[in-house]
Amino acid sequence: MSLAIDSNLEYLRLKLGISSVTFQEKYSNLSIEEIVEAEAASGNQNAIALAQEILTNTALAVSYTHLT
């Protein structure tokens, strides 16, 4: 088994404060949008802040759609 680290997902993981184990177990097959949504729904304040920022910053929203 090999492990590939996607730098965009690693950046997101660090920005949201999610452990690498949790990230692999829960989010390995989800899009960035789905990860942010799930974390925000679970009360992750970093995810909530990022979701709000994406909604108000068009350039940021576009950049995140290009990451996936």
C-alpha positions in Angstrom: 0.0 0.0 0.0 1.3 3.4 -0.8 0.3 6.7 0.6 0.2 9.8 -1.5 0.0 13.2 0.2 -2.0 15.8 -1.6 -0.5 19.2 -0.6 -3.9 20.9 -1.0 -5.6 18.4 1.3 -2.7 18.6 3.8 -3.1 22.4 3.8 -6.9 22.0 4.5 -6.2 19.5 7.2 -3.8 21.8 9.0 -6.1 24.9 8.5 -9.0 23.0 10.0 -6.9 21.5 12.8 -7.8 17.9 12.0 -5.4 15.1 13.0 -3.9 13.1 10.1 -5.4 9.9 11.5 -8.9 11.4 11.7 -8.5 12.9 8.3 -7.5 9.6 6.7 -10.3 7.7 8.6 -13.1 10.1 8.0 -12.3 12.1 4.9 -10.1 10.1 2.5 -12.7 9.9 -0.2 -14.5 13.2 0.2 -14.1 16.5 -1.7 -12.8 19.7 0.0 -16.3 21.0 0.0 -17.6 17.9 1.7 -14.9 18.0 4.3 -15.5 21.6 5.2 -19.2 21.0 5.4 -18.8 17.9 7.6 -16.4 19.7 10.0 -18.6 22.8 10.2 -21.6 20.6 11.0 -19.7 19.0 13.8 -18.9 22.4 15.3 -15.3 22.9 14.1 -14.9 26.7 14.5 -12.1 26.7 11.9 -14.3 25.1 9.4 -17.2 27.4 10.1 -14.9 30.4 9.7 -13.5 29.0 6.4 -17.0 28.3 5.1 -18.1 31.9 5.9 -14.9 33.3 4.3 -15.6 31.2 1.1 -19.1 32.5 0.9 -18.0 36.2 1.1 -14.7 36.0 -0.8 -15.4 35.1 -4.5 -11.7 34.7 -5.3 -11.2 32.3 -2.4 -14.2 30.3 -3.4 -12.8 30.0 -7.0 -9.4 28.9 -5.7 -10.9 26.2 -3.6 -13.0 24.8 -6.5 -9.7 24.4 -8.5 -8.1 22.4 -5.7 -10.3 19.4 -6.1 
